[in-house]
């Protein structure tokens, strides 16, 4: 039982870290994405919603 709890806690901790890591990777790329898609930066920002 304790082994399963530790495994679950580890998996949930890793999953909760994916969101902030993804945002930190995505935000600096917004201008490049806009240039590649020939879109305004404001239009590309809508992809965050």
N, C-alpha and C positions, 0 to 999 in steps of 0.2 A: 504494500500500500504506500509506504513512504517513498519507495523508488519511483512509483508512478506519479506521485505528487511532485517530486523534484523534476522529473522529465517534463511534466505538464508546465510547471513554472518556468523552466528553461525555454520551452517552445513558445510560450506566451510572451516571455520577455524578448525573445528574438523577433517575433512577429510585430511586437509593438515598436521595435526599433527600425523596422523597414520604412514606415511612413516618413519620419523625419529625414532619413537617409535619402529617400527618393526625392523629396522636395529640395534638399540641399544639392542634389545632382541636377535637377530640372531647372531651377530658377536661373542659374547662371547661363543656361543654354537658350533662354527665351529669345534674345536678339538673333542668335544664329538660326533658330527655328523660323523666326519671322522672315529673315533673309531667304532662307531655303524655300519657303512657301510663298514668298513675295506677298506677305501679309504685314499689316501694321502691328506694332508691338501690342497695342491695345486689343487687337483681335486675338493674338496669340495668348494673352493673359486670360482670355475667356476659357481656355483649355484647363485652367486650374479649378474651375467650378464643377 
